[in-house]
Amino acid sequence: MMSSGRLLRILALLVLASSVGAMPPPCPCQTILDPVCGVDGNTYDNQCTLDCAGVAKASDGECPPAPVPCLCTRIYDPVCGVDGNSYGNPCTLDCAGVAKASDGECPPAPVPCLCSRIYDPVCGVDGNSYGNQCTLDCAGVAKASDGECPPAPCICQLINAPVCGVDGNTYDNECTLDCAGVTKASDGECPPAPVPCLCSRIYDPVCGVDGNTYGNQCTLDCAEVAKASDGECPPAPCICQLINAPVCGEDGNTYDNECTLDCAGVAKASDGECPPAPVPCICQLINDPVCGVDGNTYGNECSLNCAGVAKASDGECPPAPCICQLINAPVCGVDGNTYDNECTLDCAGVAKASDGECPPAPVPCICQLINDPVCGVDGNTYGNECSLNCAGVAKSSDGECESLRRQRANRFKNWVIKLVRKFKNAL
């Protein structure tokens, strides 16, 4: 009789034999070293061993080493990175992969510098022109002088390396070309300019072999074209295939295809046939305004409907509100008033006279009607000294000017002579 221990060993061997028979067959791979990296982060000897492991390929070659965790102390020793951010200590800066700009915290970002748009140029010591003193101060530059900076002198070496500019002129070298502000057309000297071809304006047309009409034989010869015939060239025939591919022209007509459209000399509006022309909308000239939802006023409800707009209210539309920002950039209007900026000027419906505030209005000059003539240094007689001062003229003498007195005396003398002659003739 078999012992229980021996029976258990036999059963165990049977179970082991059955489990070995159920194992998958081994995955045969050659021992070729052609490493690949799997998506699981492990490196495999070759593609075969990767496939046997049932892992997808991430890339050829060995997997990169896993990054070492970055451990830093909490000691506060701030440094400023080149990215403008402050870090607790150099270790955290290195962990972020940022280069150090300086020790200590980064300075605060500068407050934006706000300046008006008034153009009152000044020249900085850096040689640049600034729109006004404010923009110069914002740039942190000292003022060299008022007004724009003079252009920097353009100095070139005496090197003979001619280049041709797009203006047709030859320059000694590229430096002198750049100083002239001209783009280079080619290296070397410019080709000589062609001799101008001068022809009369007499119209005696001839047709060239290129199918173009020339004003006369001279213009044909200048174009270096042979003559086909005297007179204008006949128009080229326009031949189109019978293809039905309708297009709509900008004249509102439908053409069989683009060829017939081009032959008619019409631009294309759209593909396909033109839409039917709308029925004209006729309204009576009755003034009964209504306001449309588009903010426009229409003469009456009929014209509103013709425009295809819904009615917002009866009567004219209220004016749209004019909203401007609080920007101090004064401008002077043609009405003599100063406005805060161009927006408020436009809202007032006034044209701009000049930038900046308007000059103060002159004080009116008022004088009494007292006849106390004085003579000005300009040779004119003024009613009194007040009117002389209002004209801004210095006084030459009291009384009327000598020339005016002489004129009046001569007129009086001539009048007396005429009167005496009449009296003698009457006797």
C-alpha positions as a Python dict, from the first residue, in 0.01 Angstrom:
ca = {
    (1, 'M'): (0, 0, 0),
    (2, 'M'): (128, 350, -107),
    (3, 'S'): (205, 599, 170),
    (4, 'S'): (24, 935, 178),
    (5, 'G'): (355, 1132, 148),
    (6, 'R'): (457, 953, -168),
    (7, 'L'): (109, 1007, -311),
    (8, 'L'): (136, 1384, -250),
    (9, 'R'): (476, 1398, -424),
    (10, 'I'): (333, 1221, -731),
    (11, 'L'): (38, 1463, -743),
    (12, 'A'): (274, 1760, -717),
    (13, 'L'): (484, 1630, -1008),
    (14, 'L'): (169, 1584, -1218),
    (15, 'V'): (54, 1942, -1147),
    (16, 'L'): (402, 2078, -1228),
    (17, 'A'): (410, 1881, -1554),
    (18, 'S'): (69, 2016, -1657),
    (19, 'S'): (168, 2377, -1574),
    (20, 'V'): (492, 2348, -1773),
    (21, 'G'): (295, 2225, -2070),
    (22, 'A'): (64, 2534, -2044),
    (23, 'M'): (354, 2794, -2040),
    (24, 'P'): (395, 3004, -2361),
    (25, 'P'): (679, 2908, -2590),
    (26, 'P'): (1004, 3100, -2533),
    (27, 'C'): (1065, 3420, -2744),
    (28, 'P'): (1379, 3347, -2951),
    (29, 'C'): (1587, 3662, -3024),
    (30, 'Q'): (1936, 3694, -3159),
    (31, 'T'): (2198, 3844, -2932),
    (32, 'I'): (2237, 4157, -3145),
    (33, 'L'): (2306, 4477, -2952),
    (34, 'D'): (2093, 4745, -3120),
    (35, 'P'): (1935, 4914, -2816),
    (36, 'V'): (1590, 5070, -2826),
    (37, 'C'): (1401, 5261, -2558),
    (38, 'G'): (1055, 5142, -2456),
    (39, 'V'): (764, 5358, -2346),
    (40, 'D'): (810, 5203, -2000),
    (41, 'G'): (1144, 5388, -1968),
    (42, 'N'): (1355, 5071, -1995),
    (43, 'T'): (1629, 5002, -2253),
    (44, 'Y'): (1606, 4674, -2455),
    (45, 'D'): (1889, 4502, -2644),
    (46, 'N'): (1705, 4518, -2973),
    (47, 'Q'): (1361, 4547, -3130),
    (48, 'C'): (1297, 4175, -3089),
    (49, 'T'): (1344, 4175, -2711),
    (50, 'L'): (1124, 4486, -2694),
    (51, 'D'): (848, 4307, -2886),
    (52, 'C'): (887, 3995, -2667),
    (53, 'A'): (830, 4214, -2361),
    (54, 'G'): (512, 4348, -2524),
    (55, 'V'): (628, 4711, -2493),
    (56, 'A'): (589, 4985, -2754),
    (57, 'K'): (901, 5166, -2877),
    (58, 'A'): (955, 5524, -2760),
    (59, 'S'): (1276, 5591, -2957),
    (60, 'D'): (1588, 5431, -3102),
    (61, 'G'): (1894, 5409, -2877),
    (62, 'E'): (1917, 5381, -2501),
    (63, 'C'): (1664, 5558, -2282),
    (64, 'P'): (1790, 5884, -2129),
    (65, 'P'): (1878, 5858, -1760),
    (66, 'A'): (1597, 5948, -1524),
    (67, 'P'): (1636, 6303, -1390),
    (68, 'V'): (1784, 6327, -1043),
    (69, 'P'): (1536, 6502, -810),
    (70, 'C'): (1644, 6857, -723),
    (71, 'L'): (1667, 6895, -343),
    (72, 'C'): (1740, 7236, -191),
    (73, 'T'): (1748, 7376, 162),
    (74, 'R'): (1499, 7639, 273),
    (75, 'I'): (1774, 7889, 359),
    (76, 'Y'): (1669, 8231, 222),
    (77, 'D'): (1960, 8375, 25),
    (78, 'P'): (1780, 8541, -268),
    (79, 'V'): (1925, 8572, -616),
    (80, 'C'): (1782, 8732, -931),
    (81, 'G'): (1754, 8522, -1247),
    (82, 'V'): (1800, 8645, -1604),
    (83, 'D'): (1427, 8576, -1651),
    (84, 'G'): (1349, 8865, -1412),
    (85, 'N'): (1226, 8638, -1131),
    (86, 'S'): (1368, 8617, -777),
    (87, 'Y'): (1470, 8275, -634),
    (88, 'G'): (1507, 8175, -267),
    (89, 'N'): (1870, 8070, -305),
    (90, 'P'): (2121, 7970, -577),
    (91, 'C'): (2011, 7604, -552),
    (92, 'T'): (1649, 7677, -650),
    (93, 'L'): (1781, 7897, -932),
    (94, 'D'): (1993, 7607, -1064),
    (95, 'C'): (1699, 7365, -1029),
    (96, 'A'): (1492, 7599, -1249),
    (97, 'G'): (1770, 7592, -1509),
    (98, 'V'): (1802, 7972, -1508),
    (99, 'A'): (2126, 8172, -1516),
    (100, 'K'): (2195, 8421, -1238),
    (101, 'A'): (2167, 8790, -1320),
    (102, 'S'): (2269, 8927, -979),
    (103, 'D'): (2268, 8856, -606),
    (104, 'G'): (1966, 8967, -407),
    (105, 'E'): (1606, 9003, -518),
    (106, 'C'): (1526, 9134, -866),
    (107, 'P'): (1444, 9507, -875),
    (108, 'P'): (1072, 9588, -918),
    (109, 'A'): (949, 9636, -1273),
    (110, 'P'): (964, 10002, -1380),
    (111, 'V'): (640, 10204, -1368),
    (112, 'P'): (519, 10277, -1725),
    (113, 'C'): (612, 10626, -1842),
    (114, 'L'): (311, 10817, -1982),
    (115, 'C'): (374, 11116, -2210),
    (116, 'S'): (154, 11332, -2434),
    (117, 'R'): (176, 11305, -2812),
    (118, 'I'): (269, 11672, -2858),
    (119, 'Y'): (565, 11690, -3098),
    (120, 'D'): (827, 11923, -2953),
    (121, 'P'): (1149, 11738, -3046),
    (122, 'V'): (1465, 11739, -2839),
    (123, 'C'): (1803, 11580, -2909),
    (124, 'G'): (1952, 11342, -2651),
    (125, 'V'): (2319, 11301, -2570),
    (126, 'D'): (2290, 10953, -2723),
    (127, 'G'): (2241, 11113, -3065),
    (128, 'N'): (1873, 11013, -3092),
    (129, 'S'): (1578, 11251, -3139),
    (130, 'Y'): (1285, 11228, -2894),
    (131, 'G'): (928, 11351, -2950),
    (132, 'N'): (934, 11577, -2645),
    (133, 'Q'): (1110, 11633, -2312),
    (134, 'C'): (888, 11374, -2140),
    (135, 'T'): (988, 11088, -2372),
    (136, 'L'): (1354, 11190, -2331),
    (137, 'D'): (1320, 11173, -1951),
    (138, 'C'): (1144, 10836, -1974),
    (139, 'A'): (1441, 10699, -2170),
    (140, 'G'): (1672, 10823, -1894),
    (141, 'V'): (1879, 11028, -2138),
    (142, 'A'): (2017, 11380, -2083),
    (143, 'K'): (1923, 11654, -2330),
    (144, 'A'): (2190, 11772, -2571),
    (145, 'S'): (1986, 12042, -2745),
    (146, 'D'): (1636, 12148, -2845),
    (147, 'G'): (1506, 12031, -3183),
    (148, 'E'): (1588, 11715, -3374),
    (149, 'C'): (1943, 11578, -3371),
    (150, 'P'): (2151, 11660, -3681),
    (151, 'P'): (2218, 11358, -3905),
    (152, 'A'): (2539, 11174, -3824),
    (153, 'P'): (2817, 11232, -4079),
    (154, 'C'): (2864, 10948, -4325),
    (155, 'I'): (3236, 10860, -4354),
    (156, 'C'): (3360, 10606, -4611),
    (157, 'Q'): (3705, 10479, -4706),
    (158, 'L'): (3847, 10565, -5049),
    (159, 'I'): (3797, 10212, -5184),
    (160, 'N'): (3723, 10173, -5555),
    (161, 'A'): (3469, 9890, -5568),
    (162, 'P'): (3193, 10040, -5784),
    (163, 'V'): (2832, 9936, -5741),
    (164, 'C'): (2523, 10038, -5934),
    (165, 'G'): (2226, 10184, -5745),
    (166, 'V'): (1861, 10139, -5833),
    (167, 'D'): (1860, 10512, -5918),
    (168, 'G'): (2087, 10437, -6216),
    (169, 'N'): (2394, 10604, -6064),
    (170, 'T'): (2734, 10441, -6002),
    (171, 'Y'): (2884, 10469, -5651),
    (172, 'D'): (3250, 10420, -5550),
    (173, 'N'): (3161, 10142, -5306),
    (174, 'E'): (2874, 10005, -5098),
    (175, 'C'): (2947, 10250, -4815),
    (176, 'T'): (2887, 10556, -5035),
    (177, 'L'): (2578, 10382, -5174),
    (178, 'D'): (2440, 10334, -4822),
    (179, 'C'): (2526, 10694, -4729),
    (180, 'A'): (2314, 10810, -5022),
    (181, 'G'): (2027, 10594, -4896),
    (182, 'V'): (2005, 10401, -5223),
    (183, 'T'): (1948, 10026, -5270),
    (184, 'K'): (2206, 9829, -5469),
    (185, 'A'): (2094, 9711, -5812),
    (186, 'S'): (2410, 9521, -5906),
    (187, 'D'): (2786, 9504, -5855),
    (188, 'G'): (3003, 9703, -6091),
    (189, 'E'): (2929, 10026, -6275),
    (190, 'C'): (2581, 10097, -6407),
    (191, 'P'): (2536, 10040, -6780),
    (192, 'P'): (2522, 10361, -6983),
    (193, 'A'): (2174, 10512, -7003),
    (194, 'P'): (2007, 10451, -7339),
    (195, 'V'): (1989, 10749, -7574),
    (196, 'P'): (1635, 10887, -7550),
    (197, 'C'): (1420, 10823, -7854),
    (198, 'L'): (1257, 11153, -7954),
    (199, 'C'): (953, 11145, -8181),
    (200, 'S'): (699, 11405, -8288),
    (201, 'R'): (342, 11386, -8162),
    (202, 'I'): (198, 11369, -8513),
    (203, 'Y'): (-60, 11089, -8522),
    (204, 'D'): (2, 10875, -8829),
    (205, 'P'): (-69, 10527, -8690),
    (206, 'V'): (107, 10212, -8801),
    (207, 'C'): (49, 9853, -8694),
    (208, 'G'): (344, 9653, -8562),
    (209, 'V'): (402, 9282, -8611),
    (210, 'D'): (343, 9246, -8234),
    (211, 'G'): (-23, 9340, -8289),
    (212, 'N'): (9, 9681, -8121),
    (213, 'T'): (-72, 10017, -8279),
    (214, 'Y'): (198, 10290, -8269),
    (215, 'G'): (139, 10664, -8306),
    (216, 'N'): (377, 10696, -8600),
    (217, 'Q'): (670, 10527, -8773),
    (218, 'C'): (919, 10687, -8532),
    (219, 'T'): (758, 10540, -8217),
    (220, 'L'): (744, 10202, -8395),
    (221, 'D'): (1117, 10223, -8470),
    (222, 'C'): (1192, 10329, -8110),
    (223, 'A'): (1015, 10016, -7988),
    (224, 'E'): (1231, 9815, -8233),
    (225, 'V'): (924, 9650, -8386),
    (226, 'A'): (877, 9575, -8756),
    (227, 'K'): (579, 9730, -8935),
    (228, 'A'): (295, 9499, -9032),
    (229, 'S'): (77, 9758, -9207),
    (230, 'D'): (-14, 10125, -9218),
    (231, 'G'): (-301, 10241, -8999),
    (232, 'E'): (-422, 10104, -8669),
    (233, 'C'): (-412, 9730, -8604),
    (234, 'P'): (-748, 9556, -8641),
    (235, 'P'): (-899, 9430, -8314),
    (236, 'A'): (-811, 9068, -8240),
    (237, 'P'): (-1110, 8836, -8284),
    (238, 'C'): (-1259, 8704, -7963),
    (239, 'I'): (-1329, 8330, -8002),
    (240, 'C'): (-1487, 8128, -7721),
    (241, 'Q'): (-1592, 7765, -7692),
    (242, 'L'): (-1961, 7684, -7648),
    (243, 'I'): (-1925, 7592, -7280),
    (244, 'N'): (-2219, 7657, -7048),
    (245, 'A'): (-2056, 7777, -6727),
    (246, 'P'): (-2248, 8098, -6653),
    (247, 'V'): (-2086, 8386, -6468),
    (248, 'C'): (-2231, 8715, -6353),
    (249, 'G'): (-2063, 9036, -6470),
    (250, 'E'): (-2035, 9357, -6272),
    (251, 'D'): (-2271, 9512, -6528),
    (252, 'G'): (-2549, 9285, -6396),
    (253, 'N'): (-2559, 9063, -6705),
    (254, 'T'): (-2508, 8685, -6718),
    (255, 'Y'): (-2246, 8548, -6960),
    (256, 'D'): (-2216, 8191, -7092),
    (257, 'N'): (-1864, 8153, -6952),
    (258, 'E'): (-1562, 8355, -6843),
    (259, 'C'): (-1432, 8377, -7201),
    (260, 'T'): (-1742, 8560, -7326),
    (261, 'L'): (-1724, 8779, -7015),
    (262, 'D'): (-1363, 8875, -7096),
    (263, 'C'): (-1453, 8937, -7462),
    (264, 'A'): (-1716, 9186, -7346),
    (265, 'G'): (-1450, 9362, -7135),
    (266, 'V'): (-1650, 9318, -6815),
    (267, 'A'): (-1516, 9222, -6470),
    (268, 'K'): (-1663, 8916, -6297),
    (269, 'A'): (-1891, 8979, -6001),
    (270, 'S'): (-1959, 8615, -5908),
    (271, 'D'): (-1989, 8262, -6043),
    (272, 'G'): (-2330, 8149, -6165),
    (273, 'E'): (-2613, 8351, -6313),
    (274, 'C'): (-2680, 8704, -6190),
    (275, 'P'): (-2966, 8735, -5941),
    (276, 'P'): (-3280, 8896, -6082),
    (277, 'A'): (-3277, 9275, -6059),
    (278, 'P'): (-3474, 9399, -5756),
    (279, 'V'): (-3806, 9568, -5817),
    (280, 'P'): (-3754, 9944, -5768),
    (281, 'C'): (-3890, 10076, -5440),
    (282, 'I'): (-4092, 10395, -5501),
    (283, 'C'): (-4197, 10619, -5212),
    (284, 'Q'): (-4379, 10952, -5198),
    (285, 'L'): (-4181, 11259, -5095),
    (286, 'I'): (-4358, 11288, -4760),
    (287, 'N'): (-4146, 11419, -4473),
    (288, 'D'): (-4253, 11203, -4180),
    (289, 'P'): (-3917, 11091, -4034),
    (290, 'V'): (-3870, 10762, -3854),
    (291, 'C'): (-3565, 10618, -3681),
    (292, 'G'): (-3436, 10276, -3789),
    (293, 'V'): (-3274, 10017, -3564),
    (294, 'D'): (-2951, 10086, -3756),
    (295, 'G'): (-2938, 10434, -3600),
    (296, 'N'): (-3019, 10615, -3927),
    (297, 'T'): (-3312, 10852, -3987),
    (298, 'Y'): (-3539, 10783, -4287),
    (299, 'G'): (-3771, 11033, -4455),
    (300, 'N'): (-4077, 10820, -4395),
    (301, 'E'): (-4181, 10465, -4315),
    (302, 'C'): (-4187, 10368, -4684),
    (303, 'S'): (-3817, 10456, -4735),
    (304, 'L'): (-3740, 10267, -4411),
    (305, 'N'): (-3911, 9956, -4549),
    (306, 'C'): (-3732, 9996, -4884),
    (307, 'A'): (-3400, 9987, -4699),
    (308, 'G'): (-3510, 9664, -4528),
    (309, 'V'): (-3463, 9812, -4180),
    (310, 'A'): (-3692, 9770, -3878),
    (311, 'K'): (-3832, 10083, -3711),
    (312, 'A'): (-3690, 10179, -3374),
    (313, 'S'): (-3909, 10485, -3308),
    (314, 'D'): (-4104, 10766, -3473),
    (315, 'G'): (-3918, 11088, -3544),
    (316, 'E'): (-3551, 11147, -3613),
    (317, 'C'): (-3286, 10934, -3441),
    (318, 'P'): (-3112, 11101, -3147),
    (319, 'P'): (-2746, 11188, -3212),
    (320, 'A'): (-2500, 10916, -3108),
    (321, 'P'): (-2308, 10999, -2787),
    (322, 'C'): (-1953, 11111, -2842),
    (323, 'I'): (-1718, 10937, -2593),
    (324, 'C'): (-1352, 11037, -2562),
    (325, 'Q'): (-1070, 10925, -2333),
    (326, 'L'): (-929, 11169, -2077),
    (327, 'I'): (-607, 11230, -2271),
    (328, 'N'): (-441, 11572, -2243),
    (329, 'A'): (-313, 11640, -2595),
    (330, 'P'): (-456, 11987, -2667),
    (331, 'V'): (-538, 12100, -3020),
    (332, 'C'): (-662, 12434, -3150),
    (333, 'G'): (-982, 12443, -3354),
    (334, 'V'): (-1058, 12679, -3642),
    (335, 'D'): (-1319, 12836, -3413),
    (336, 'G'): (-1036, 12968, -3193),
    (337, 'N'): (-1112, 12733, -2903),
    (338, 'T'): (-871, 12484, -2743),
    (339, 'Y'): (-986, 12120, -2710),
    (340, 'D'): (-842, 11851, -2481),
    (341, 'N'): (-758, 11621, -2772),
    (342, 'E'): (-852, 11546, -3132),
    (343, 'C'): (-1144, 11326, -3024),
    (344, 'T'): (-1320, 11610, -2838),
    (345, 'L'): (-1244, 11836, -3137),
    (346, 'D'): (-1413, 11587, -3373),
    (347, 'C'): (-1709, 11550, -3135),
    (348, 'A'): (-1760, 11926, -3153),
    (349, 'G'): (-1760, 11903, -3532),
    (350, 'V'): (-1474, 12152, -3563),
    (351, 'A'): (-1175, 12132, -3800),
    (352, 'K'): (-822, 12141, -3653),
    (353, 'A'): (-623, 12461, -3699),
    (354, 'S'): (-301, 12348, -3529),
    (355, 'D'): (-156, 12124, -3258),
    (356, 'G'): (-125, 12270, -2909),
    (357, 'E'): (-338, 12532, -2738),
    (358, 'C'): (-483, 12827, -2934),
    (359, 'P'): (-298, 13157, -2893),
    (360, 'P'): (-482, 13408, -2672),
    (361, 'A'): (-729, 13630, -2860),
    (362, 'P'): (-608, 13989, -2907),
    (363, 'V'): (-770, 14248, -2679),
    (364, 'P'): (-992, 14483, -2889),
    (365, 'C'): (-859, 14839, -2924),
    (366, 'I'): (-1136, 15094, -2845),
    (367, 'C'): (-1086, 15472, -2897),
    (368, 'Q'): (-1314, 15774, -2850),
    (369, 'L'): (-1428, 15967, -3160),
    (370, 'I'): (-1213, 16273, -3076),
    (371, 'N'): (-1069, 16460, -3378),
    (372, 'D'): (-716, 16544, -3268),
    (373, 'P'): (-508, 16434, -3571),
    (374, 'V'): (-152, 16310, -3541),
    (375, 'C'): (93, 16203, -3811),
    (376, 'G'): (250, 15854, -3792),
    (377, 'V'): (600, 15758, -3901),
    (378, 'D'): (433, 15558, -4180),
    (379, 'G'): (320, 15885, -4341),
    (380, 'N'): (-48, 15832, -4254),
    (381, 'T'): (-267, 16067, -4052),
    (382, 'Y'): (-464, 15919, -3759),
    (383, 'G'): (-775, 16068, -3595),
    (384, 'N'): (-609, 16084, -3255),
    (385, 'E'): (-320, 15938, -3061),
    (386, 'C'): (-528, 15641, -2939),
    (387, 'S'): (-601, 15519, -3294),
    (388, 'L'): (-230, 15570, -3374),
    (389, 'N'): (-133, 15341, -3082),
    (390, 'C'): (-396, 15082, -3182),
    (391, 'A'): (-232, 15063, -3525),
    (392, 'G'): (104, 15001, -3354),
    (393, 'V'): (263, 15304, -3526),
    (394, 'A'): (500, 15558, -3366),
    (395, 'K'): (406, 15926, -3379),
    (396, 'S'): (599, 16152, -3614),
    (397, 'S'): (432, 16482, -3524),
    (398, 'D'): (111, 16638, -3401),
    (399, 'G'): (-143, 16742, -3659),
    (400, 'E'): (-203, 16602, -4003),
    (401, 'C'): (87, 16477, -4209),
    (402, 'E'): (247, 16741, -4437),
    (403, 'S'): (159, 16554, -4754),
    (404, 'L'): (-208, 16540, -4656),
    (405, 'R'): (-213, 16913, -4571),
    (406, 'R'): (-47, 16988, -4902),
    (407, 'Q'): (-302, 16778, -5089),
    (408, 'R'): (-590, 16957, -4919),
    (409, 'A'): (-430, 17296, -4987),
    (410, 'N'): (-385, 17211, -5355),
    (411, 'R'): (-746, 17095, -5381),
    (412, 'F'): (-862, 17422, -5221),
    (413, 'K'): (-639, 17626, -5454),
    (414, 'N'): (-772, 17448, -5763),
    (415, 'W'): (-1128, 17502, -5642),
    (416, 'V'): (-1064, 17877, -5603),
    (417, 'I'): (-907, 17900, -5953),
    (418, 'K'): (-1206, 17723, -6111),
    (419, 'L'): (-1443, 17952, -5922),
    (420, 'V'): (-1260, 18268, -6046),
    (421, 'R'): (-1266, 18140, -6408),
    (422, 'K'): (-1638, 18075, -6390),
    (423, 'F'): (-1689, 18425, -6251),
    (424, 'K'): (-1483, 18584, -6535),
    (425, 'N'): (-1667, 18386, -6800),
    (426, 'A'): (-1996, 18499, -6654),
    (427, 'L'): (-1893, 18866, -6702),
}
